[in-house]
Amino acid sequence: MLAQKKLAFVKVRYQGTVAKVVGFAVEDVVLEEELRFCYVLHLLFQERPEIPQAFPPGVLGFTVNGEAPQCETPVRGGDVIVFMVDEERVN
């Protein structure tokens, strides 16, 4: 019998210009528990391709529960991921 994977219910907030690009400010996302931040970011970019299309590398910023994440930061149920943009670098 295969082990049941634990799910993580995560809130994703889009601030400023990012919210304008996706058309809303907050969404709830269901992921596997303990996925690493870089993989979660990849999944979110696949789901919302307009984000990487709209912003060149180095313009987006991210936090997980108010802290700058490392690539290996685990994402757990109840976490809040925030996408933000350095508005000066967009213009």
N, C-alpha and C positions, 0 to 999 in steps of 0.2 A: 504494500500500500504506500502510495506517495504521500509525503508530508504536505499538509495544507500550508500554503504561504500566507503569512500574516499581512494584512493590508494596512496602509498608512493613509489617513485622511489629512491632506495638507491644504492650507490656504495659500493661494498665490495672489499677491497684490501688484498691480501695475500702476506706477506713479507717472504723473506729468505726460510727456509726449508718448511714452510707451502705452499708457491707457488710451490715448487718442488713436494710436495705430491699431490696437486690438479691438477698440470699441467698447471697452468696459474696464472697470478698475479692480474688480476682485472676482476670482473664481475658485471653486473647490475642486481639488484634484485627488484621485485615488491612485495610489502607487503601491508597489511592494514595500514593506517595511525594510529599513536599513539600506536602501539604495544609496549610492554615493552621489554627492552633489553634481559632479560633472556628468554623470549618466542621467540624472534627473533633468539637468539643463538641456542635454541632448534631446531627451523625450519631449520637453516643453517646446523646444525649437522645431521639432518635427510636427507637433500639434499646432503650433502658431508660427508658420514659416514667415509671416509678415514681419516678425520681430527681427530676425537676423538680416532680412532683406532691407529693412528700413534703417538699420544702424550699423555702421562699420565697426570692425573690431576696436576695442579700447574705449568705446563710448558708453556701453552699458555697465551698470554696476548692480551688485546683488547683495542681499543680506539673507541670512537664515536666522530667524529669531533675534534680529537686531545686530548680528555679528557678521563680519565678512567671512564667508565660507572658504575653506580650502577645497581642492578638488576631491579629496577623500572624506570630507565631512559627511557623516551619515544623515540621511533625511528620515525623520521619524514622524509617526502620527502626532498631529497637533502642531507641527512646525508651521511657521509662516515664512514664505519666501517672498522677498520684495525685489521687483525689477525697477531700477531707476536709471536715469540718464543724466549725464553731465550736459545740461542744456547749452552751455557755451561751446562745447565741442561739436554739437549737432549743426549749429549755424555757421 
